[in-house]
Amino acid sequence: MKLRCRLEELIKESGLRKDFIANKLGMSTRQLRYYELQKSYIPMDKAFILKDILRLEKVDDLYERTVEETD
């Protein structure tokens, strides 16, 4: 199993600007981009804030589980 971050698509769907979201999280847009690219994981405190900003039902919605296929 692998996790895929859905943050980039969720931000696009929300219509909110990345600088607005980053400001609400108290971070730079660069750090927000690192989360989108999965260069770092979203800390739980930030994940709950993102859930509220993006109007998600649950924090789990920030990620999607994928199954790696084996030969």
N, C-alpha and C positions, 0 to 999 in steps of 0.2 A: 504494500500500500504506500502511496505517496500523496502528499498534500499539495494542492495547487492553489495559490493565492488568487482570489477573485477581486481584489481591491481595485485594480485598474478599471475593470468593466463596471463594477458597482459605482465608482466615482463618475464614470461617463453617464451611466443611467440616471444618476441623481441630478445631473445638471449643475452641480456645485463646482466651484473653482478649487483647484488643488491648493492654492495659497490660502484660501479661506479655511479649508479643512486642516491644513498644517498649522495655521494660527490657533485654531480651536484645540489642537493637540499639543501646542506649545513646542513645536519643532519646525525644522526647515522643510521646504518642499523637496529638497534633496533626500532627506531621511524618509519622507513619505514615499518617494520614488524607489528607494531601497526596499521598502516593504512590498511595493508593487512587483518589483523584479525578483523578489525572494532572496535578496542579498542578505537580509536579516529578517527575523520573525517579529511579528507585532507583539509587544508586551501586553499582558492581559489588561492592565489598566487602560492602555490606549485602545485595545480592542473593544472594550465596553463603551468608550467614548465614540469610537467609529460606528458601532452598532446604532447608537442613538442619533448621530449626525446623519447617517445614511438611511435611517429608518428601517433597519433590518429587524426581523423577528427575533433572531438569536445570534450570538457571537459566532456560532458555527457557520453561519452564512458567509463569513469572510473567506472561508476555505472550502475547497471541494476535494473529496477523497477520490483518488484514481488508483486503479489496480494496474500494476506493471505486468505485462504479458511476458511469459517465459516460453522459450522454445522447447 
